């Protein structure tokens, strides 16, 4: 535990020091939330979607975060262009397959993107991860109807096939990588009640991947920090509205002592 807490704190200090530029092609619902979370963490967010500039923006970025939450043909083209540019330049890519099992178009878009340019990290809920393996899955909109445990076997297969770290969000978060599986136990029951916190988790994965060479450790740090901030935000909290504000404050004020709360295990 202390080893991971120390790693997370060192990475967080580096984010706060270098303020890495995180290029987000994300959805309308969460743009403001995502930008504020990255700023609170210490990173520098940019939201650029136009195909005319995404390649140039990627060249300046320390990480690219792709989120398919609100799809359009133009944005999909920009995503593919940005991912290909990032892969060619060695810029880490975090891919969030929001609602991947909900409709055929959403699922095929996600599959096409990750096979054209395999991401560094894929972060999604259990249903989204299962859908990426071309398996049938039940969803409710963009919400998962499966627990993170149910996606483990699928995640291991995706990890082998794509050479990508797979991060499964849920009551327990799992990071599946070539060397094994990590399990993050931090978090709070109000987190699923706030729109876009999963998307925020993907953005934080991008920030940590920008400063941490090992993508599995970057994902573990991001999900642990996310969970600890959620626990702090949830203390004596009355509901989702105040939780969202408290969560940003918790991210901004995190200390090394706070990160001693990290509960991360080798599964």
Secondary structure, DSSP 4 states (H G I P E B T S, - for coil): -HHHHHHHHHHHHHHHHH--EEEEE--TTTHHHHHHHHHHHT-EEEE---TTTHHHHHHH-SEEEEE-SS--HHHHHHHHHHHHHHHHHT-EEEEE-TTTTTSHHHHHHHHHHHHHS--SEEEEEHHHHHHHTT----EETTEESS-GGGGHHHHHHHHHHHT-EEEEESSSEEEEETTEEEEE----TTGGGSTTHHHHHHHHHHHHHHH-S-HHHHHHHHHHHHHHHHHHHTTT--SHHHHHHHHHHHHHH--TTGGGG--EEE-
